[in-house]
């Protein structure tokens, strides 16, 4: 998938609703100047159970081709952290994203202005297919789904909310047509 950044220092957060009560993120440098940020902990075993497991059975991935000076202090990592916390804290959200797509909103505090709605939120689309990234991967205790996180611009989120599944399908079609698919970018034109 690329080169794991061993030097990036991303503090491990202990506690919270993640399965092993530790939150970890990884940075992978990919060809073409892309940076892939992934969670590493949503598929950990549950700390309070003896039997092996794959935790929530998923991990999140957000990829960008925009330059990041310090990925460990970047908006994509902050967005990935917020989405990861929502997934960990809400079983209903986890169960909806496993089989397919899901849109959600998280706090826009500290996010780049072009992503933030008038209400101070950032919209994301979870679960877009990506040919360079695997949909699933194997762990000793079972299969884990790799769920992509795509940051939406406010007009795209508005369209999605107004048109539901039909709007989502149209957004997916347009993202595929523009050639950037699952990539999250701040500095782009909206597809709607």
Buried (B, 14 or more C-beta within 10 A) or exposed (E): BBEEBEEBEBEEBEEEBBBBBBBBBBBBBBEEEBBBBBBBBBBBBBEEEEEEBBBBBBBBBBBBBBEBEEBBEBBBBBBBBBBBBBBBEEEEBBEBBBEEBBBBBBBBEEBBEEBBBEEEBBBBBBBBEBEBBEEEEEBEBEEBBBBBBBBBBBEBBBBBEEBEEEBBEBBBEBBBEEEBBBBBBBEBEBBB
